[in-house]
């Protein structure tokens, strides 16, 4: 188990029944990077991964 799995599990446990928009997610990611500029590159990579996730399904 990766250390990040704990955070992912907490997210799922606390908010697993909620529905959110991508606009909300984008806003939260921007807020996170504003507070933690050292994480700009990993957040950009995550956002790109999520944006392109369905390209292989075609």
C-alpha positions as a Markdown table, in Angstrom:
| # | Residue | x | y | z |
|---|---|---|---|---|
| 1 | Unk | 0.0 | 0.0 | 0.0 |
| 2 | Unk | 1.3 | 3.4 | -0.9 |
| 3 | Unk | 1.2 | 6.2 | 1.6 |
| 4 | Unk | -1.2 | 8.1 | -0.6 |
| 5 | Unk | -3.7 | 5.3 | -0.4 |
| 6 | Unk | -4.5 | 6.4 | 3.1 |
| 7 | Unk | -5.5 | 9.8 | 1.8 |
| 8 | Unk | -7.5 | 8.3 | -1.0 |
| 9 | Unk | -9.3 | 6.0 | 1.4 |
| 10 | Unk | -10.1 | 8.9 | 3.7 |
| 11 | Unk | -11.5 | 10.8 | 0.7 |
| 12 | Unk | -13.7 | 7.9 | -0.2 |
| 13 | Unk | -14.8 | 7.3 | 3.3 |
| 14 | Unk | -15.7 | 10.9 | 4.1 |
| 15 | Unk | -17.1 | 11.9 | 0.7 |
| 16 | Unk | -17.8 | 8.6 | -1.1 |
| 17 | Unk | -21.6 | 9.2 | -1.3 |
| 18 | Unk | -21.3 | 12.8 | -2.6 |
| 19 | Unk | -21.5 | 13.9 | -6.2 |
| 20 | Unk | -19.2 | 16.8 | -7.3 |
| 21 | Unk | -18.7 | 18.6 | -10.5 |
| 22 | Unk | -15.4 | 18.9 | -12.4 |
| 23 | Unk | -15.7 | 22.6 | -11.9 |
| 24 | Unk | -15.7 | 22.1 | -8.1 |
| 25 | Unk | -12.8 | 19.7 | -8.4 |
| 26 | Unk | -10.8 | 22.1 | -10.5 |
| 27 | Unk | -11.5 | 24.9 | -8.0 |
| 28 | Unk | -10.3 | 22.7 | -5.1 |
| 29 | Unk | -7.1 | 21.7 | -7.0 |
| 30 | Unk | -6.4 | 25.4 | -7.7 |
| 31 | Unk | -6.9 | 26.3 | -4.1 |
| 32 | Unk | -4.6 | 23.4 | -3.1 |
| 33 | Unk | -1.8 | 24.6 | -5.4 |
| 34 | Unk | -2.3 | 28.2 | -4.2 |
| 35 | Unk | -1.6 | 26.9 | -0.6 |
| 36 | Unk | 1.0 | 24.4 | -1.7 |
| 37 | Unk | 2.9 | 25.7 | -4.7 |
| 38 | Unk | 5.5 | 22.9 | -4.4 |
| 39 | Unk | 2.8 | 20.5 | -5.6 |
| 40 | Unk | 2.0 | 22.4 | -8.8 |
| 41 | Unk | 3.7 | 19.8 | -11.1 |
| 42 | Unk | 2.0 | 16.7 | -9.5 |
| 43 | Unk | -1.4 | 18.4 | -9.5 |
| 44 | Unk | -0.9 | 19.3 | -13.2 |
| 45 | Unk | 0.0 | 15.7 | -13.9 |
| 46 | Unk | -3.0 | 14.4 | -12.0 |
| 47 | Unk | -5.4 | 16.9 | -13.8 |
| 48 | Unk | -3.9 | 15.9 | -17.2 |
| 49 | Unk | -4.3 | 12.2 | -16.4 |
| 50 | Unk | -7.9 | 12.7 | -15.4 |
| 51 | Unk | -8.7 | 14.8 | -18.4 |
| 52 | Unk | -7.3 | 12.2 | -20.8 |
| 53 | Unk | -8.4 | 9.1 | -19.0 |
| 54 | Unk | -11.1 | 8.2 | -21.5 |
| 55 | Unk | -9.0 | 8.7 | -24.7 |
| 56 | Unk | -8.1 | 5.0 | -24.7 |
| 57 | Unk | -11.8 | 3.9 | -24.7 |
| 58 | Unk | -12.4 | 5.0 | -28.3 |
